[in-house]
Amino acid sequence: MTPTIWRLLTGRTFASFASALVPTTLTLAVVRTGSAADLGLVLAAEMLPMVLLLPLAGVAADRYPARRVVLASDLVRAAAQLGTGAVLLAGPVRIPALAALAALTGAAVAFGNPSARTLVAAAVPDAVRLRVNARLGVAGGIAQLAGPAAAGGVVLAVGAGWSSLLTGALFVCSALTLGGVRTPPPPRTAARAGFGSELRAGWVETRRHPWFLANVLAHGVWHLAAGLLLTLGPLIAVESLGGAGAWVVVAQVGTTGLVVGVWAAGRLPVRRPLVGVAVASSLQALPLTAFALRLPLAVTAVAFCAAMFGVGVLSPLWETEIQRRIPLETLGRVGSFDTLISFAARPLGLAVAAPLAAVTGTAAPLLVAAVLTAAANLSVLLLADVRVVDPERKPSFVLR
């Protein structure tokens, strides 16, 4: 691997682990002395800027060097987490201050996300890009597994303030590492259009790719269903599968499947990557059905593992395909629509799950979500652009 790729992988790994610490730290800090409403306020304060600022962040990703935007995002998140640590160590939890710092974190995430994708496309050669995306996926999967446990351990041992300070330090490490990444400057034009014009141009470019729009909408259904599953799944596990420990088993098995999936993504001989994405994302119908029918714990755990394995496979394939098919100069704006749908759909699923279950029971929403998820994701196979064979796509075992 080249030094640039090493720096990119190392920096993104630091950022993945730091990001994984934030939700657990905030949750434990607020619920100890606050209420459920306080926790909802803090989490909403982080989510709202993510959704509102993503379109502008896509323009910034195409207008400015991706390395600088990602660097600024890491530094802002570092400052927000160090500030959070200071607030928590100073005394009683102050919800307005935590909400303001959470909003700052959300804004930084919004700007960092599209630029991180553009940074990979600019810094990594086509020949090894899938393998790099897979390694980034492995780091993210391990972070999802280890991050909450690490945050919980630090909070219980020395307090939430120190956990936030650790998170800030990790973001600083990411920024220092990415500081050495060198990429070609973005193409310059004689006269740049305004932000509004560039945003409209990004939407025009997005509409030029039916395969992209179809997949993004299908992924939105997937995220909506995931919100239902993450809300109703634990309730069903407690009621019918053996208690809270049953959900822990299902979640840990699923995380293992996710890590194995992202590890395998660069090694599977997938000649039609978008077909692989569609099939992999449709696997989420399995755990939705298993929970709806309240199947035995072993069957449910295997179904959830298969679905998360599919997530692990589809993420690197999808990232690599959009980096390959979308022009680099518009990748930030086009990719921001993908992230926007994902950010908006999952909270919607989380929000409507309990009210729907109260009216219809838990089985009906999950079964409907299973059918819609499979239908939406498999229907994209009707598009000819989705079934195109990539003549250069071969399983890769060595990253040089």
WOKALIN-V373852 format. One record per residue. RES is the residue in one letter. PHI is phi in whole degrees, 0 to 359 (NA if undefined). Layout:
RES:PHI ; RES:PHI
This chain:
M:NA ; T:283 ; P:304 ; T:297 ; I:294 ; W:300 ; R:297 ; L:298 ; L:297 ; T:295 ; G:297 ; R:292 ; T:293 ; F:304 ; A:294 ; S:297 ; F:292 ; A:297 ; S:298 ; A:289 ; L:281 ; V:297 ; P:299 ; T:294 ; T:299 ; L:298 ; T:299 ; L:294 ; A:294 ; V:280 ; V:291 ; R:292 ; T:233 ; G:249 ; S:242 ; A:298 ; A:296 ; D:297 ; L:297 ; G:299 ; L:296 ; V:294 ; L:293 ; A:293 ; A:297 ; E:280 ; M:288 ; L:300 ; P:297 ; M:303 ; V:289 ; L:289 ; L:266 ; L:302 ; P:302 ; L:294 ; A:295 ; G:296 ; V:296 ; A:298 ; A:295 ; D:271 ; R:273 ; Y:242 ; P:304 ; A:301 ; R:299 ; R:292 ; V:294 ; V:296 ; L:300 ; A:297 ; S:300 ; D:296 ; L:292 ; V:294 ; R:295 ; A:298 ; A:298 ; A:296 ; Q:286 ; L:295 ; G:295 ; T:299 ; G:300 ; A:295 ; V:297 ; L:290 ; L:280 ; A:285 ; G:154 ; P:303 ; V:297 ; R:251 ; I:298 ; P:302 ; A:294 ; L:296 ; A:295 ; A:296 ; L:291 ; A:295 ; A:296 ; L:297 ; T:298 ; G:299 ; A:296 ; A:294 ; V:297 ; A:302 ; F:281 ; G:284 ; N:296 ; P:296 ; S:289 ; A:297 ; R:296 ; T:294 ; L:298 ; V:298 ; A:298 ; A:280 ; A:265 ; V:248 ; P:298 ; D:305 ; A:298 ; V:241 ; R:294 ; L:298 ; R:293 ; V:294 ; N:299 ; A:294 ; R:293 ; L:297 ; G:294 ; V:299 ; A:299 ; G:295 ; G:294 ; I:296 ; A:297 ; Q:298 ; L:283 ; A:271 ; G:301 ; P:300 ; A:295 ; A:295 ; A:298 ; G:298 ; G:295 ; V:293 ; V:298 ; L:292 ; A:280 ; V:230 ; G:113 ; A:294 ; G:300 ; W:290 ; S:296 ; S:293 ; L:296 ; L:298 ; T:299 ; G:300 ; A:297 ; L:294 ; F:294 ; V:297 ; C:299 ; S:297 ; A:297 ; L:297 ; T:290 ; L:290 ; G:301 ; G:265 ; V:284 ; R:245 ; T:227 ; P:298 ; P:293 ; P:296 ; P:300 ; R:254 ; T:249 ; A:300 ; A:217 ; R:282 ; A:283 ; G:288 ; F:301 ; G:298 ; S:295 ; E:291 ; L:295 ; R:296 ; A:296 ; G:295 ; W:292 ; V:299 ; E:295 ; T:299 ; R:292 ; R:287 ; H:237 ; P:302 ; W:299 ; F:290 ; L:299 ; A:298 ; N:292 ; V:298 ; L:295 ; A:296 ; H:293 ; G:297 ; V:298 ; W:301 ; H:293 ; L:299 ; A:295 ; A:297 ; G:298 ; L:298 ; L:295 ; L:290 ; T:271 ; L:275 ; G:303 ; P:300 ; L:297 ; I:293 ; A:299 ; V:293 ; E:284 ; S:234 ; L:250 ; G:124 ; G:103 ; A:299 ; G:298 ; A:295 ; W:293 ; V:300 ; V:299 ; V:300 ; A:295 ; Q:291 ; V:297 ; G:296 ; T:296 ; T:299 ; G:299 ; L:298 ; V:296 ; V:296 ; G:296 ; V:291 ; W:293 ; A:279 ; A:304 ; G:280 ; R:247 ; L:279 ; P:281 ; V:269 ; R:274 ; R:241 ; P:302 ; L:288 ; V:294 ; G:299 ; V:298 ; A:296 ; V:295 ; A:296 ; S:289 ; S:290 ; L:295 ; Q:295 ; A:299 ; L:295 ; P:292 ; L:301 ; T:291 ; A:299 ; F:291 ; A:299 ; L:272 ; R:53 ; L:290 ; P:304 ; L:303 ; A:299 ; V:294 ; T:296 ; A:296 ; V:296 ; A:297 ; F:293 ; C:298 ; A:298 ; A:296 ; M:289 ; F:301 ; G:299 ; V:299 ; G:298 ; V:286 ; L:289 ; S:299 ; P:295 ; L:298 ; W:294 ; E:301 ; T:294 ; E:293 ; I:289 ; Q:292 ; R:276 ; R:266 ; I:267 ; P:303 ; L:302 ; E:289 ; T:239 ; L:298 ; G:298 ; R:291 ; V:296 ; G:295 ; S:294 ; F:294 ; D:299 ; T:295 ; L:299 ; I:299 ; S:295 ; F:297 ; A:278 ; A:287 ; R:294 ; P:302 ; L:297 ; G:298 ; L:297 ; A:285 ; V:268 ; A:300 ; A:296 ; P:300 ; L:296 ; A:296 ; A:295 ; V:270 ; T:250 ; G:89 ; T:279 ; A:291 ; A:299 ; P:300 ; L:291 ; L:293 ; V:298 ; A:297 ; A:297 ; V:295 ; L:296 ; T:297 ; A:296 ; A:294 ; A:297 ; N:281 ; L:282 ; S:294 ; V:294 ; L:293 ; L:289 ; L:279 ; A:297 ; D:296 ; V:286 ; R:268 ; V:296 ; V:277 ; D:270 ; P:295 ; E:266 ; R:281 ; K:225 ; P:297 ; S:245 ; F:247 ; V:230 ; L:251 ; R:254
